[in-house]
Amino acid sequence: MNIGIDFNTKTTKAAILSNGSNVEDCKIFEVKNILVIANGNILAGEEGFNKFLTEKNSAIYELDQIVELNGLIINKQQISTEKCLSVIFTLLLNKIKASVSNSEISSIVVSIPYGKFYYWNYLIDKFFSKMGSHIRRSHIRIKSQAAAFFYQPNIRSLCWHEAKKKYNELPWQKRFLSKAPKRLREAGYLFVSILQDGINISFLEFDEFCIEIKSTHYTNTVTRRKIEKSVLDYFVSEIYKDSRNFALDDPKTTLRILDAVNEFLKMPQAGNTFKLNLPYVLCKDGEYRSLDTKIDLNTLREVLAPTFNSLVEAIKQLTLKAHRGMQSFLENQVIVCDLFIQQNIKEIFPEKFTESKVVFFGNEKSIATGALNFSRMLTGETTGEAEDLLSLDVIP
């Protein structure tokens, strides 16, 4: 069994595949990177989230909060970031083991965000090192999440793959007399990840047999967190108009609305309204009522328009930095982000990027699937056109 993991400060996703199966059959698992301290126990993911909502004497922390605090102090006992990270990864692997029985792990590839890469790399390395013989092959950490996306199967549609295929199908005499497709040597590709805490851009060049990350740039001028906060503020402002007077200053209510916002961002939104449904929400009179507020999407898009324009502009400026001094031309762009964000920036791209380029968009599962394909390559399994390619920006 091969495992590809996309680690971020907000969520950790894993794509798994049994040996010999097609990548389209892979299963996706997800754990929210939140930790709840309840009755001296550390809980993570949905279990921790539900425990926080139902138990009074519980405290909740996001993983990046724990990093800022350099760990937690609970009942005068220091709880390290390493311990918190271990709880999250253990929960994820237990989910996988419960779903796939009697299957040995062949290889694990973990994709880590560019920001604080070496910090997370050290902690993740310590966790997997303790597993010892449980993993037959040591895990690999990919430095650039954007680079991991290359191994997503649908990117095989890139034009140079077709050129390579046609070239390789020629009789050997014609291949000997003709040159390899020019674009195989000169095409460059830009991979963009819109992360919780920033934007990561990697400029890659290909030849026939390898992928090389020529430059990587990172900015936090516009982040997914800022978009998430803007949507949350708008949702709350609409709920405030409700005559039932929901207790929006209650931290548990805020957390539930934030959770709904994250689910909202993951999906494309059609129509002019979105109905937010949350049962048993505390009101100011102490009663619990169902929250069923309608959100005006047209107004929300107007509110977010400056942010999305700034996002595309930030990508454009990073693109110029990443491509500066490169001899290869920019062939394609691949952008990984939430589906709702995709909807809103697709229309802006033609205005900001006047040159004719093909832009591919990937969803939140893309990086985990890409890391999975990389994992399969390490164990010698066929992954299609990408099987001959090797990422050079990898920490072994």
N, C-alpha and C positions, 0 to 999 in steps of 0.2 A: 504494500500500500504506500502510495506517495501522498505527501501533504504539502500544500502551499499555503503560507500564512501571510496575511496583510496586517501588520501591526501599526496602529495609530493610537494617539492618546484618547480618542473618543470611543472607538470600537476595535475589536480584533476579530478578523474573519479568517476562516480556514476553508480551503477547497481540498477535498480528498477524492482519491480515485484508486480503486482496486487494480492490481496489476493486470494488464491486458485489456482493460476497458477503454472505451472511447472517451475523450475529454468532455464531450457533450453530456456524458452521464455522471459527471462529478457532482458531489453533494457539497452544499455550502453551509457552514456553521458560523454563528456569530455570537460574540459575548460583549456586552456593554462594559466598558472599562470604568465601572464605578464600584466602589467598595463600601460596604455597610458594616458598622461595628454594632453588634447587638448581643447583649449578655456575654460579652467577652469573646464572642466568635467573629471571625472576619468572613463575610459573605460577598460574592461578586455576581455580576450579571443580573438576570431577571429575578433569581431567588433573592438576591440582596435588595433589589429595587422593591419587590413586593413586601419584604420584611420591613423596610423603612416605612412603607405606606401603612402598615398594619400595627406596628409596635411603637409605643410612645418613647421608650428609652432606647432609641437607636440614633446613630449619626451616619450621614452619608458623605462620601468624598469622591471627587473625580480624580483620575490618575494624575492629571497635570497639577491639580491642587496639592496632591501628596508630594510631588516633585518639588514644588515651590516651598513646601514646609520642611523639605528634607526628611520625609517620613512622618509618622504620627506618634504622639505620646498618649496612650490610653491607660488610665489607672496607674500613672507613673512608670509605665513600661513603654520602651521605645519600640515602635514597629517600623521597620525599614521599608524603603521603596522596593528593595529586592524581594521582601516577603510579600508585599502587595502584588507585585508583578507575578510572583510565583502562584498566588491564588488564582489570578486571571488565566494564566496559561494552563494550570492544572485543571481548572473547570472546562476549558476548551478541549483539552485532550481527553478528559473523561466523557464529554459529549460525543466525541468521535468514537471512542472505544465502545460506548453503549450502542452506537449505531452500527459499527462494523466489528463483528466478533471474529476471533481466530484469524486475524490478519496482521502479519508482521510489518512494522514500519520500515520501508526501504530507505526513504530519504525525506528530510524536512527542509524546506527553503522558507526563510523568513524575510519579508520585505520590510525595511525600516525607513521611516521618513528621514529626509536629508537633515532637517533641523535636529540637533542633539543626537546625531547618529551614533557617535562613539560612546556616548553615555548609555543609550539603550542597548547598543551592541554588547557592551560589557555585562550588563545585567542579564540580557537574554542568553549570552554565552554561559554565564554561571548557572542559570536554570537548567539548560540542556546538558551541561557537563555533569550535573548531578544525576541525570537520568541514566548515564553510563550505558550499560548493555541493552537498555530498552530500545535504543536506536542503533540499528545495524550500521548505518552510515551517518557520519557527522553532518550536522545541519550547516547550511550556508546562509549568510546574511547579505542581502542585496542592498547596496548603499542607496541607490536611487529607486524610489517607488515607480517613477515614470518609466525607467528602463525595464522594470519587471513587466510592464504592460505589453511590451513587445511580444511576449510569448503568448498573448491572448490569441486564440485561433483565428478570430475573424480579421486579424490584421494581415493574414496571408493574402488578402485581396490587393495589397499594395502592388503598384505596377511593376516594380523590379522583380517581384516573384514570378510574374508572367514572363518577363523578359528572360529570366534565368531558366525557366522551364523550357521555353522555346529553344534557347541556346543549347541546353543539355539534350534535347530531343534530336538535334542534328546528328547525322552520321559522323563518326569520328574524323573522317577526312575533311569534311567541311568545317568542323570545329577547329581543326588544326590550322586551316587556311584562313579562318575568320577570327576577328577579335571578339572577346567577351563583350556583352552589352555595356555600353559606355556608362549607363546609369548605375551599374553595379559598383563602379569605382568612384563615382562622383556625386551620387545622391546623398543628401543629408535629411534626417528626419527629426522632428521636434516632438518631444513627449512632455506633456504638461499634467501635473497632478494638483488639483485644488484641494489642499489638505485642511484639517481643522485649524491649524495654526499658521498657515502660509500657503504660498504657491511654489511648487518645485518644477523647474524646467531643465530638461536634459537635451542637449543636441548630440545626435548620434550619427555616425557614418558607417556604411556597410561596404564590404567587398563580398566576394563570393562566399567566403566561409566564416566571416566573423563580424561581430558588432562591436564598435568601439565608442565609448562615451567620451566625446571630445571636450565637452564643457558642461558644467551644471551650475545653475544659479537659483537663488532662493530669495523670496521676499515675503514680508508679513504685512504689507500695506493694505491688502485685502485678503481676508481669510474666510474660510467656511464659518468659523465661529462668529465673525461679524455679521455675516448674512443670517445665520441662525438667530442671533440676538435681535436683529431688525425685525425678523418675522415674529419672534416671540413678543416683542414690544407691541407690534401691530395686533396680534391675536389678543393680548391682554387689553389693549385699548378698546377693542370691539366687545370683549366680555364685560368691561366696565359699564357699557351702555345697557346691559341686561338689568331689568328691574328686580330680579331676584337677589341682587346684592351678594354675589359670590365672594368668599373671603380670599381675595387674591394675594393678601399678604401672608397667607399660610404657606410655609416653604414646601409642604407636601403637594399642595395644589399647583404651585409654580413648577415643581418637578414634573408633575403629570402633564401639564401643558407643554413644557419643554420636550418631553418625550413624544407628544403628539406632533410637535413642530418638526422633529427629526424624521418621523414617519412621513409627514407631509412633503418634506424636501426630497425624499427618496423616490417619489412617484411623480410622473407627469400630471399636470392639473389641467383638465379641460373645462370649458364653461366659464361662467362669470362668478360663481359662488362655490364655496367649500363649506361643508357642514361639519363642525367640530362636535363630536359626541363623547362626553365623559360622564359615566354614571357616578352617583354618590359623591358629589363635590360639596365641600363644606361651605355654608353661607354664613353671613355675619350674625344672623339670629341663632346660630348654633345647629340649625337643621341641615340635613343633607339632601340635595336635589340633583337631578340630572342636568348637566350642562349641554345644551344643544344649539350653540350659537352659530349663525351663518356668517361666514367671512367673505367680504367683497374682494374678489381676486383682482378686479380691474384697478381698484384703489391700491391694493397691495403691490401690484406691478409698478404703479406710478411711484410709490414710496421707495421701491427697490431699484428703480431705473438708474439713479446716480451711482449706486453701489455696483451694479452690473456694468455700467460704462467704465467705472474705475477699474473693475476687475479685468475687462478686456484690454484696457489701456496698459495695465500692469503687465499682462501677458505679452503685449506688443513690445513694450520696452525691454522686458527680459529676453524676448526673442532676438531683438537687435543685439543685445549683449552676448547672447549665446552664439550667435552666428557671426559675430565680428571676427574678422581675420581668417575665416574658414574659406577654403577654395571651393568646396562643394556647394551646389545650389540647394535651396530648401525645397524638398519635394513634397512632404506631407506633414501635417500636424495631427497629433493624437492627444485628445484632452479627456481626462478622467475626472468626473464630478457627478454630483447628484443629478437625477433626471430633471427636477424642477429648475435647477440652475442651467442645465443644458437648454431647456426650452427658451429661457430668457436671454441667453447670450448668442444663440445661433443666428438670430436676426442682426445682432450688432457686428459680428465678425466680418461680413462683407464690407461694411463701412470702414472698419479700422484696418483690415488687411486687404489692400487694393490689389495686390498681386494675386494671380490665379493659383490657388493651392487647394488641395483636397484636405478637408478637415474631418477626422473621424472622432466620434465621441464614444467613450466607454462609461459603463455604469459602475456603481460602488463595488461590484463583485469582480471587476476586471483584473485588479492587481493580484487578488488571491488566486484567480485562475491562471494568471501569467506566472506567478511563482510556482504554481502546481506544475505547469509545463516545464519550467526550469528544473524542478525536482525530478521529473520523468527523464529529462535529458541526462541527469547525473547517474541514473541507474540504467542507462542504455536503452530505455524504451523509446519507440518511435513516436515522434510528435508531429510528423508531417514536414512541411517545408523548413520549419525552424530547427530541425534536428542537427544541421551542420553548423549552427551558429553558437558562438560562445561569448558571454558577457565578460568584459575585461575589468569592469569596476565592481569586483566582488571580493569580500573578505573571506578567505577560506578558513 
